[in-house]
Amino acid sequence: MAAISIGNNSLTSVNYSSKNKLNGKKNNLDRSILKLTENDRIQFNNCYQRGLTKYEAQDYQSALREFDRAIEINPAHIDAYICRGNVKDKLEDYQGAIVDYNQAIQIDSTNSKAYHSRGNTLRKIGDNWGAITDYNKAIRLNSNYKFSQD
């Protein structure tokens, strides 16, 4: 079970009760990728694309439902978590957005987009040091990263 750690006014870390649970979760995510059938991939892609379309149309509640479905189908898809986090950020569910960005980072700790997005949300909730830390991490991971503020 995950718990959000609030340290230095930051919601950036997810703590697990043991390393075994963390490793077990990662192994389950790895296996979930292998178990996707062609139908699952098609369903995932349809939900994900509809989510993107709804997001662009600023229909955030519908976008959230589509990304929820996409993640149910493929819980190892990093961009689906980032997109759902972006939707939650727009809906001002900042803690929910941070949880999704944390999940994306847990799956791939080298994803600069996840750190940048989490930094934007941390900035919105007043955690400027946490935001700076995430922006610096995103830059270290990708020195060509173009930052935009939402």
N, C-alpha and C positions, 0 to 999 in steps of 0.2 A: 504494500500500500504506500502510495506517495504522499508526502507532506510538504507543503510549501514552507520554506525557511525564510523568515524575515529577519535579516541581519543587516545592520547599518541602513535601515529603512529600504532594503532591497528585497525584491521577490524573485531573485534570479536563480536560485538553486532549488533543485528537487532532491530531497534526501530519501534514501531507501533504508529500511531497517537492516538490511544485510546486503553484502556484495553478491551473495548467491541469488537473491531475488533480482538484482540488477542484471546479472549474467543470464539468468533464466529468461528474463524479459527480452533481452537482446537475441537470445537463441530462438525464442518464439517468433520474433519479428523476422529473423532470417528465414525460418521455416515457412512463415506466411507468404513470403515472396515466392518460394518454390511451389507452394500449393495453389497459386492462382491459376484457374483454368482460363481458357480463351474467353469463355463467357464472362468470367469475373473481370478480366482485363477490359473487355468491352463495356461492361456495366460501370466499372470504375471510371473509365475514360469519359463515358457519357455524363456521369454525376459530376466529375471534376470540371468538364467543359461547361456544363450548365451552371455550376457554381461560379466559374469565372465570368460567364455572361451575366448572371444575376448581380454579381459584384460590380461589374462595369455599369450596369443599369441602376446601381445604388439600391437594389432590392436586397438588403442585407439579411433579412430574416429568411428569405428563400435561398440565398447563397449559403447561409449557415446550414440549412437542412441538407443541401446538396453536398457540401463538404463533410458533414457528419456521415452521410451515406457512403461517400467515397472512402473515408477513413475506416468505416466498418468493413468495407470490402478489402481494403489494403492498408492495414495499420502501420506499414513500414514506409509509406510514401511521404517523404520529407516535405515536399512542396504543398501537399494537401494540408499538413499541419500549419505551415506558414500562412497559407491562404485563409484557413479557418481562423488563425490568430489575427490576421488582418481584418477579417469580418468582425470578430469580437472586439477588436480595437475600435472600429467604426461605431459599434453598438455601445461603446463605453464600458464594456466588460473587460477592464484592463487586467484583472487577475486571471480571467479565463484566457486572454490573449497570451499572457506570460507563460501560463501552463502549456499552451500549444507550442510556443517558441522553444520552451525548455524541452519538450518532447522531440522537436525537430533536431535540436542540438544534441540530445542524448543519442538519437539515431546516427547523426553525423556531426561530430564536433568540429568539422572543418567547413561547415556551411556558413559563409559570410553573410548571406541574406538573412539567416535566422538571427544572428547576433545584431545586425543592423535593425531589423524589425523590433526585436526585443528592446534595443536601445531607444528607439522612438517611443515605445510604450512606457518605458521607465521614465523617460523625460517628461511625458505627460502626467505621470503621477508624482512628479517632483523628486524622483531619485536621480539627480543629475550625476552623481558619482557612478552609480550603476550604469547609467546611459553612456557616460564617457568610457567606462571600462569596456562595454560592449562595442562601441564605435571603434575603439582602438583595436580590439580583437578582430573585428571585421576587416579593418585596414591591414592588420598583420597577415590575415589569411588571404587577402586579395588586395594588393596595393593599387590596383586599377579600379577598385570599387567606386562607383559614382553614388554619392549620398544625396538623397532628396528627403525633405521633411514633409510629413503628411500634414 
